[in-house]
Amino acid sequence: MAPISIKTVLISESVDPRCKTILEENGIRVTEKQNMTKDELIAEIKDYDGLVVRSATKVTADVISAANNLQIIGRAGTGVDNVDVPAATKKGIIVMNTPSGNTISAAELTCALLMSLSRNVPQAAMSMKQGNWDRKKFMGAELYGKVLGIVGLGRIGKEVASRMQSFGMRTIGYDPITPPEVSASWGVEQMSLEQLWPQCDYITVHTPLLPSTVGLLNDESFAKCKKGVKVVNCARGGIIDEEALLRALESGQCGGAGLDVFVEEPPKNHSLVEHPNVISCPHLGASTKEAQARCGEDIALQIVDMVKGKNLVGAVNAQVLASTFSQESQQLIKLGEAVGSVLQSFSASKKPFSHVQITTQGNISGLTSFLKLESRYTVNLFRQIKHEKNKWNICQINLFPLSQLLQVYQAHCASAGATEGVCKVEIAANGCSYKASGSVQGGAPVLLELCNSVFRQPISLTGNLLFFKAPANPQLLSSLAGVLATEGVEIESFSAPADRSGDLWYCVGVSSLLRDLSALNSVVKDAAQLSF
């Protein structure tokens, strides 16, 4: 079962050709349109289920608002600061990145800048091209024995540490998430920023651009550093305050800077780029053939795996959905949708819904994470309420406040006498109440009970099913068969409840659905039908 459907994808930037190939090999239509203006993107995006970008495309709230069908934004790279993640989340759009695609390339560029700063390589090379031979002017310093402060100890920070340790550098760092014992296992001693600043000969930053990291290196923090400290930023422009950096360079408090990223790209204020102690690059951290191939391939494979229900990797705004990709959760979700479909078929003419009661019982492993996905049971009811059957998927509904439309209640019965692995759903609509319970048998959903009628054998929720309510009567089946035959419908299976008194619910598997249920009025009291 696919938890989300992606049929069309727009690639708005230059991405490795493998991305398009992988998507198309898996039945997804791909359109590539590069260098679109904001207005062009807004006009184009309405026709697509998915969007793949790098860092140049600005997926703003206006773009997201215009995306009527969009279900996923795939960032072929690490940072997602060019995507309005809150706006996407509000609209139920999953934002996905490729966590490890450009790790090695970004780490290697960081190391290259650190080495270039220590030996003035770019300045010396440029001087040679100008016909000069200035050996004394470009006197450098060894990295051996120096202290490197790494702010941000994620994948890239770890790889930088590993490489620079081979030069004999002592690596210290700061990260509010990575446990100190973990970073210690790969040779980085963690400490507070207040402890870190004064010890460093070199500082490199590898954090995302967040409100808490904007201007992390500023006038105050530069003042706490060693005089002549050298800094590198291959992460995001703005982590180092550019004005403060320029002041530190001019005063000598900062001895040099290696910059691959800027607040504004390309930078319009060239005073920093043109400073003699600054080595700058035009955002080349992920600009290697290997990184681009890896990121393009990774984002395509991640989208395909998600569509096929295999895995969910890199979703930055829908982490709870990862639990939907376990085999058991997939089966339970399929059961929830099937039971929701049954109840929807009964209540279609009795809107509005007032509440949904969901009860699980018995030993269901992973129950805590599964209960977070309560709206799976009501996904089909939700589609009916919203009148957008083809637009709403279970991932979007998970992000939508279902309580705005109806009340949803949950309960779990773990008592010893409870039947194992059963899910019960009750809905109320316009004063009428309908109940159904089911479970998963052999990996497929089955119906056990409908409105207090307990079936002798579980009903497999597949094919065309006709449910009807009628008094117990030996002639019931033959009378029903006659009516159905007149309508050109054949009976393929028949399920009756164990009880044999009063008005009961029955289920018939049929060759096709009836054109008009009123044809059954002479035989039954109530009826509903649906096709799985």
N, C-alpha and C positions, 0 to 999 in steps of 0.2 A: 504494500500500500504506500503510495506516495503522499507524504504529508503536505506537499506544496507542488503546484503545477507551474512549470516554466516552459513556455512554447516559443517565445520570441525574446531575443536579447539584442540590445544596442551596445556596440563597443564604440566609445566616443573618443578614444585616443589610440596612439600607436602601441599595440600590445603584440606580443609574440604570436606568429601565425598558428602555433599549436593551440592557442586558446579557442580560436574559431573552429579549428579542425575537430577538437575534442567535443565541443558543444554540438556541432553539426552531426558528428558520428552518433550522437545520442538523441537525435531527432529534434534538436532545438534550432530554429531558424535564426540566423545571425546577420545583422546589418552593421557595417562599419562606416561611420561618418566622423571624420576628425575635424578639429579646428572650428567647431560650431560656436557661434555667439550664444549668449544666454537666451536671447529670444528664439534663436533657431532650435536650441535644445528644448525649450519649453514647448515649441510647436511640434517637435519630433517625438518627445518622450511618451506622449499619451498612448501610443500604439504598442508599447512594449511591456513585457512581464518582468524583464531584467535589464539592468544597466551595468556595464563593466567600465571602470575608469582607472586612471592612474592618479597623479596628483594635480594635473592642470585643470581638469573639469571641476567646476564649482557646483556641487549639487546642493543648491540653496533651498530654502523653504518654498520659494516660488516655483522652482523646478519640481519639487516633490508634490506640491499642490496640484500641478498640471498633470501629474502622472496617474491617470485613472486606473491603469491596470498593473502598475509596478508593484512587484512583490519582493524583489531583492536588488540591492545595490552591492556590486562586488568590486572591491578596491584591490587592484593587482599591485599590492605593496603593503606596507605596514601601517602607516599613519592614516587616520580617517578624518583629519581636521578640515579637509576640503568637502566634507559631507555634513549636512545639518542632521546629526544623529537624532536629537530630540524630535525634530519634525518628522523624520522617517519613522521613529518609534510610535509617535502619536497616530500616524496613518497605518501602522501595522506592517511597515516595510522592514525586512531584515537587512541590516548592514553587515557585510562580511569582508574581512581582509585576509591577506595571506601572511600569517604570523612569521614564517621563517624564510620566505622566498628571497629576500635581499639581505639576510643576516650577514653572510660571509662578505659580500661586496661592500656593505657599509662598514664592517669591521676593518677590512683591508684598507679602505680609503682613510679611515681614522688613523690607522697605524702609519700610512704613508704621510699624512699631514704631520703627525708627531715627529717622524724622522726628518721631514723637510724643515720643520721649525728648528730642530736641534742642529741641523747642518746648513741651513740657508740654501738649500739646493735650487729652488726656482729662481731666487735672486742671482745666484752665481751663474746659472745657465743663461739667464737673460743678459747678464753682463758680458759673458763670453760671446754671445751673438752680436753684441754691440762692439766687439773688437777689443774688449778690455781684458786685463789679466790682474785682478785684484785679490791676491791670496789673503792678505791681512784683513781686508774689509769683510770677508765672509768667514772669519774665525767662528767655529761652532762649539758645541759641547757634546760630550758623550751622554747617552741615555743610561748607560751602566751605572747602577747605584742610585739613580734618581727616584723620586717618589711620584707615582702617577695616581691622581685621584679620579675615580670613575663614579660619576653621579648618574645612577640608573644601572642596576645590575640585572637586566633582563638578558635576552639572547645575545644581543650585540655587545653589551657591556662585558658579558662573560667571554666572548670570543676575543675582544680587545685585550682583556686581562691576560688570557692565555698566550697571546702572541707577544705582548710587551714584556711578559715575565721572561721570555726567551732572550731578551736583551739585558736581563739582569735588573730590571726595574722592580721596585717594591710597589705593589698595588694595594691601595686602600680604596674604600668606597662607601657610598650611601645609597640605600634603597628602602622605602617604607614598606615594601611588600615582600621582597626576597628575604627569607630567614637568615640571620647571621651565620648559622651553622652550615647552611647550604653554600653561601658564597665562600666561607672558609674552606670548604672542600675543594674549591678550585682556586685557592690562593689569594683571596681578597679579604682583608680585614675590614669589617664594617664599623662605622662610627657615625656620630652626628655630624652635620655640616659645620657646626661651630668648631668641632675638633679637627675636621678634615681640612678646611681652608688653609690654616697656617702651616700645614706640613707639606703641601704639594709643590713640586717643581713644575708639574704639568697637570692640567685638568681637562677631562673630556666629558661631555654630557650626552646621555643616551636615555632621555625621558620623553614621554609624549608631551605635546603642548597642551597644558591644562591651566586653569586659573592659578593653581598652586605652583606651577613651574614657570609661568611667565616672569621674566626678569629675575630668574634664580641667581644668576651672577649679575650683580649690580654694583653701584658705588660702594655700598656698605660691605658687601662680601669681598670685593676686590681689595678694600682697605685691610681686610683681615688676612689676606694672602701674603706669601713671600714677595718681596720686591723682585720684579722680573719674571713672575710666573707666566707660563705660556698656556694658552687655552685652545681647545678644539671643539667645534660644533658641527657634527654631521647628522644631527637629529632633526630639529625644527627651528626655524628662525623665530627669535623672540625669547628663547630660553636664556640666552645671554642678552642683556640690555645693550643694544648697539651704541647708544649715546654714551653710556657708562664705560663701555669697552674702549671707545675712541678716546675718552678722557684718560683712561688708565694707560693706554698706549702712548699718548702724548706726554704723560707725566713720568713714564718709565716704570710705573707700578706693574704694568703688564708688558712682558718682554716680546710678545708675539702672539699672533692668533691665526689659526687655520680654520677657515669658514667655508662650508659647503652650502649653507642655507642662510636665508635672510628673511627679515620680517616682510619685506616687499620683494617679490621676485618677478623680473630682474630688478635689482636695487636701483633707485633713481638718485639717491644720495651717494655719490661716489667717494666721499671723503674717507670712508672706512676701507673700501676696496683698494683705493690708491695709496693707502698708508704703506710705507716701505717695510714695515714689520708684519704685514698681513699677507697671508697666502690664501687666495680665494678660488673657489671652483663654482661653476654654474649648476649646483645641485646634482652632483654626479654620484651620490651615494649608492643608488641602485642602477646606475648606468653601466652595467656590464652585460655582455651577451648572455652570460650564464644566469645572472639575476633576472633579466627580462624573460628569458625562456622559462625559468623556474616559476616566477610570479604568474606569467600568463597561463602556464600549464596548471599551476596550483589552483588558481581561481576557477578555472573551467572544471577541474576535477572535483573541487569542493561543491560547486553548484550541481553537478551531475549526481554526486553522492547524496546530496540533500534531496534532490528531486526523486531519487530512487529509494529514499528512506534508509540509506545505509549508514550515514554518519552526518554530524554537523560540526564543522571545524571553522573557526575564525569568526563566528557570529558575535559581534561586539555589543549588540543590544538585545539579544534574545537568548541568553545563556541557559535559562530554564528549559528551553526547548530541546536542549541536548538529551534530556531524559526521554524524549519521545522516540529516540532512535534505537533504544534497546528492543530486543525481540518481544519481551513481555509487554512493554508499553505499546508497541505497534499493534499487538493483538488486542490489548484493552481499548486502544483508541478505535480500532476497527469495530470492536463490539459496541462501543459508545455511539459511534456514528450509525451503526445498524439499528440499535434500539431507538435512537433518536429518529431515524427514518420511519420506523414502525409507528411511533407515537405521532409523528407529524402527519402520517396518512389518516389518522383518526381525527386529528384536531384541526385539520385544514379549514373547516367551515366554522370553527368555534373560537376564533381569535376575539379579543387579545389574550395572550397568555398572562397569567398572574404570577405563577411561581413554578420552579422546578426543584424537586427533591431528589438528590442522588445519594444512594446508600450502597456501600460496599461491605461485603462480609466475608469472613474466613481469612485465611492466610494469603495475602497478596504481597509478594516481595516488592520492595521499592514503592510501597504505598504512599509514603510521605511525598516523594517527588511526583507521583502520579496524581495525587489529589490536587496538586497545583494546576493540573491540566483539566480542571472540572468542566470547562466549557466544551471539551471534546464530546461529552455526552449530548450536549445540546447544539452541536454544530449545525445540524440540519434544521432544527427549530430556529436557530439564529438566522440562517440563510432565508428562511421563510419570512421572519419578522422584518428583515432588512430589505426584502424583495430584490436581492442581488445574488441570486443563486450561483452565478458563474464567477463572481468576483471575490467572495470571501472564502478563505481557506483556514485550516485549523491554526496555522501560525499567526495569521492576522487576528483571528478571534481571541487567541491567547492574550494579545496585547490590547484588545478592546475591552473597556469596562462594561461587561455584560450586565452588571447591576443597574445600568442606566435603562435597560429595557425590561428586565424582569428579575424577580428575586430567585437566587440560587442558594439552596441549602445543601449541606453535606453531612454525612454521618458514616461511621464505620462500626460494624458489629464484629468483634473478635472473640465472641463467646465460644466455648467448647462445642455447643450444639449447633453453631451456625454452619450452613453449607459452604464448602470451600470455594473461594474464587467467584462469588456471585455478585453481580452488579444490578441494582434495582433503580429504576427511574420512575418518578411520578410527575405528571404535569397537570396543572389546573388551567382551564381555559373557559371563561364565560360561565362559571358555575359547574362545569363538567370536569370530572377527574378521570384520567387514564393512567394505568400503571402497567409496567412491563419489567420483567427481570430476565437476565440472560447470563451466559458464561462463555468461556472459550473452550471448545473441545476439539482436539486434533488440530489446533492452530487456527480454527475458524469460529466465528460467532454463531451461537445458537440461542433460540428463544425458549425459555423454560415456562414462563407464566405470562398471561395477558389478562388484566382486569380480574384477578382472582380465579381465573380458569387455569389450572395447572395441567400441562399437557403430559400425556402418558410417555411420549418420547420427545426429546428435545427437537425443536424445529430448526433445521439448517437455514440460516438467513441468506439464501441465494436464490436466483431465478425470479420468476413471477409468482407472487404470493397474494392470495385472496383471503382476508380475514372476515368472518361474519359471526353475528350473534343470533342465536335461535334457541328455542326450547328443545330439550332432549326428545328425540323422536326417531323410532326405527326407520321411518320412511324418509328422513331428512336427506341422506346422501343421494338416494335415487331421485328425489324431487329436485335437488340442486343440480344433479347431472343433467336432467332434462332441460332445465332452463339454460344451463351453460352450452349444451349441445345446440340448442336453438340459436344461440349467439355465436356459434362457430368456435367455441372454446372447449378444449379437452382437459380433463382432470389428470394430473400426473402424480399427485400424492394427496393423502388426506390425513390430518392430525386432529384427534379429538381429545378433550380433557378427561382426566381420570374420574371426575365427578359426573354423575348421570342424572342430576336433578336440577330443575329450574332453567333459567336462561343462561346459556354457556357460549363461550367463544371457541370457534373452530378455525382451522387454517387449511387451505387447499392450495397445493401447487398447481398452476395452470399453464397451458401452452402459450397463452397471451392474455393481456389485460382486457377487461371488458371496456367497451366504448362508453357504456352508461350503466352505473351501478343500480339505477332504478329498476333495471330488468329483474333484479332479485327481490323486489319488494313483496312479491307474493309468497316468498319462501323464508326470508330472514327479517329480523328487526333492525339490524344495523350492519353496515359493511364498510370495508376499506380495502384498498389494494395498492400494491407498490411493486416495483421491479428493482432488484439488486443487480 
